[in-house]
């Protein structure tokens, strides 16, 4: 293919440099977390190959040290490739092979670019193909990102909402269905629903991890394991599990593991499910805080920053808005992942870069959004008790409690009378003659209409 100039201050080689030229599409770079995960893959392979006598100890040690630097992010500047590259991730795999090879050569006192004494293909890539190592790195990166960037933050947000729910369990408010007034419930009951949504979404994400614990490593080019030693797939999976302290195992069927990316698609679907729940919660909060005087006004959100460049004193539900936008983005990214996941052909899904880029991006922004939403919105949210009490007193749907006593039709007439004449429900009930004041007060008591706590409500 001819000679190509490579920057002297970089560890990458010709294949990486060609990729930078041929695929300079947009500003989207392969996530660094993929390369950190690749560090585990290459380190594990070197250790397995050393233990089997296929790599001399001195050479394996140099590769391992270079891989550890990649894991720690110390080599990030040497991983410059674009997302939009070969669909197998071959250029990123070779980027890693070249960087670790050259760094190992440097550690051993050799000449950069010489491929000696550590060869990028023969040594760093020993027993591997891009077709099995890249999806392995994808799985490792996804698990690490879920465990570190998303799930703890969702758990913390759920805990914060649960605390608010318990604190407000006795505060009766007007319920709403179809955006119209409905029978009462407590603020705590409403917020308990938010917490359960998050807990169930978190459980679905945790369940989806089972698929990404299965690794394609050892399948090499098409799943048959050609050029990988016997037992390599189990040994490298066990070594990756040891290095990451995660229960990784070899995929039982490498043809499924390499011809599809179903496990990542399932993770992304679970992440999308979390975004659906979070959008509901954020939207409820910003609507319930609408006002402060001409909206619902039940919630008082923290005043984090001025809300307008022209309207003095305006404060907006900015954290809620940011969360909604993040959720919209995640739902869009899930659509891209699902579509790309459907594009596997024969023994390879060649849409891997777009899948891992969208998945890791979605996990990261959703985790960050959960943390900011908790810190700067949920934890500082307060109740506007006078407004809540006033709206309970004005609700016409309290008439529902009268239905068992006087019948649906009479109760309906009372509600319509109150609405048409602009009078209270109690005044309309007494005017109708269907009930007297004592009976009305005994029956229409909002505190008695909210069930018996969360479980019995």
NORSULCOR-V166600 format. One record per backbone hydrogen bond with DSSP energy under -0.5 kcal/mol. CO is the residue of the C=O (numbers start at 1). NH is the residue of the N-H. E is the energy in kcal/mol with one decimal. If there is no record, write none. Layout:
BEGIN
co = (CO	CO)
nh = (NH	NH)
e = (E	E)
END
This chain:
BEGIN
co = (7	13	14	15	16	17	18	19	21	23	24	25	27	28	31	31	32	33	34	35	36	37	37	38	39	40	41	42	43	44	45	46	47	48	49	49	50	56	57	58	59	60	61	62	63	64	65	66	67	68	69	69	70	73	75	76	81	83	86	87	89	90	91	92	93	94	95	96	97	98	99	100	101	102	103	104	105	106	110	111	116	117	119	119	120	123	125	129	129	130	132	133	134	135	136	137	138	139	140	141	142	143	144	145	145	146	146	150	150	151	152	153	154	155	156	157	158	159	160	161	162	163	164	166	168	168	170	171	173	175	177	180	182	185	186	187	188	189	190	191	192	193	194	195	196	197	198	199	200	201	202	203	204	205	206	207	208	208	209	210	211	213	213	215	216	219	219	219	225	229	231	232	233	234	235	236	237	238	239	240	241	241	246	249	253	254	255	256	258	261	262	263	264	265	266	267	268	269	270	271	272	273	274	275	276	277	278	279	280	281	282	283	284	285	287	287	288	288	290	298	299	300	302	310	311	314	316	317	318	319	320	321	322	323	324	325	326	327	328	329	330	331	332	333	334	335	336	337	338	339	340	341	343	345	348	348	351	352	353	354	355	356	357	358	359	360	361	362	363	364	365	366	367	368	369	370	371	372	373	373	374	377	378	382	383	384	385	386	387	388	389	390	391	392	396	397	398	399	399	400	402	402	402	403	407	408	409	410	411	412	413	414	415	416	417	418	418	424	425	426	427	428	429	429	429	436	437	438	439	440	443	444	445	446	453)
nh = (10	17	18	19	20	21	22	23	24	25	26	28	29	83	34	35	36	37	38	39	40	40	41	42	43	44	45	46	47	48	49	50	51	52	54	55	53	60	61	62	63	64	65	66	67	68	69	70	71	72	74	75	73	76	78	79	30	85	89	352	93	94	95	96	97	98	99	100	101	102	103	104	105	106	107	108	110	109	112	114	111	119	123	124	125	126	128	132	133	134	136	137	138	139	140	141	142	143	144	145	146	147	148	149	150	150	151	153	154	155	156	157	158	159	160	161	162	163	164	165	166	167	168	169	171	188	172	187	185	182	180	177	175	173	190	191	192	193	194	195	196	197	198	199	200	201	202	203	204	205	206	207	208	209	209	210	211	212	213	213	214	215	249	251	219	222	223	225	228	232	235	236	237	238	239	240	241	242	243	244	245	246	248	215	257	258	259	260	349	265	266	267	268	269	270	271	272	273	274	275	276	277	278	279	280	281	282	283	284	285	286	287	288	289	290	296	298	299	297	384	301	382	304	312	314	307	318	321	322	323	324	325	326	327	328	329	330	331	332	333	334	335	336	337	338	339	340	341	342	342	343	344	350	348	345	350	355	356	357	358	359	360	361	362	363	364	365	366	367	368	369	370	371	372	373	374	375	376	377	378	379	381	381	300	385	388	389	390	391	392	393	394	395	395	399	400	401	402	403	403	405	406	407	407	411	412	413	414	415	416	417	418	419	420	421	422	423	428	429	430	431	432	433	434	435	440	441	442	443	444	445	446	448	449	457)
e = (-1.4	-2.2	-2.7	-2.0	-2.1	-1.2	-3.0	-2.4	-0.8	-2.4	-0.6	-0.5	-0.6	-2.5	-1.7	-0.8	-2.1	-2.0	-2.3	-1.6	-1.0	-0.5	-1.7	-2.8	-2.4	-2.7	-2.3	-2.3	-2.3	-2.5	-2.8	-2.3	-2.5	-1.6	-2.5	-1.3	-1.6	-2.6	-2.5	-1.3	-2.1	-2.9	-2.3	-2.2	-2.7	-2.4	-1.7	-1.8	-2.5	-2.0	-2.2	-0.7	-1.3	-1.1	-2.3	-1.9	-2.6	-1.8	-1.7	-1.8	-2.4	-2.8	-2.3	-2.2	-2.6	-3.0	-2.4	-2.9	-2.2	-2.7	-2.6	-2.4	-2.7	-2.5	-2.3	-1.7	-3.1	-1.5	-0.5	-1.9	-0.5	-0.6	-1.7	-1.9	-0.9	-1.0	-2.1	-0.9	-2.8	-2.0	-1.0	-2.5	-2.5	-2.3	-2.4	-2.8	-2.3	-2.5	-2.4	-2.4	-2.5	-2.5	-2.2	-2.6	-1.0	-0.8	-2.6	-0.6	-2.2	-2.4	-2.1	-2.0	-2.7	-2.3	-2.1	-2.3	-2.5	-2.2	-1.9	-2.5	-2.3	-2.1	-2.1	-0.9	-1.6	-2.0	-0.8	-2.9	-1.8	-3.0	-2.3	-2.0	-0.6	-3.4	-2.2	-2.5	-1.9	-1.3	-1.0	-2.2	-2.3	-2.2	-2.0	-2.5	-2.8	-2.1	-2.5	-2.0	-1.9	-1.9	-2.5	-2.3	-1.8	-0.9	-0.7	-1.3	-0.9	-0.7	-1.1	-0.5	-1.1	-0.5	-2.7	-3.1	-2.0	-0.5	-1.8	-2.1	-2.2	-2.0	-2.2	-2.9	-1.7	-2.3	-2.1	-2.6	-2.3	-2.0	-2.6	-2.3	-1.4	-1.1	-2.1	-2.6	-1.8	-1.8	-2.0	-1.3	-1.6	-2.1	-2.3	-1.9	-2.8	-2.1	-1.9	-2.3	-2.7	-2.0	-1.7	-2.0	-2.1	-1.8	-2.6	-2.2	-1.7	-2.1	-2.8	-2.5	-2.5	-2.4	-2.2	-2.1	-2.9	-1.4	-1.4	-0.5	-1.9	-1.9	-1.8	-2.9	-0.6	-2.4	-1.2	-0.8	-1.5	-3.4	-2.2	-2.1	-2.6	-2.2	-2.4	-2.3	-2.4	-2.6	-2.3	-2.3	-2.6	-2.4	-2.1	-2.6	-2.5	-1.7	-1.7	-2.5	-2.9	-2.3	-2.8	-2.7	-1.1	-0.6	-1.5	-0.6	-0.5	-1.9	-2.6	-0.7	-1.4	-2.7	-2.3	-2.0	-2.3	-2.5	-2.0	-2.6	-2.4	-2.3	-2.6	-2.1	-2.1	-2.7	-2.4	-2.2	-1.9	-2.4	-2.9	-2.1	-2.5	-2.9	-1.0	-2.5	-2.4	-0.6	-1.4	-2.9	-1.1	-2.3	-2.8	-2.3	-2.2	-1.9	-2.1	-1.3	-0.9	-0.7	-1.7	-1.7	-1.6	-1.9	-0.7	-1.0	-1.0	-2.7	-0.6	-2.5	-2.0	-2.5	-2.0	-1.9	-2.0	-2.5	-2.4	-2.5	-2.2	-3.1	-2.2	-0.9	-1.5	-2.2	-2.4	-2.4	-2.2	-1.9	-1.0	-0.7	-0.8	-2.4	-2.7	-2.3	-2.0	-3.3	-1.7	-0.5	-2.2	-1.9	-1.2)
END
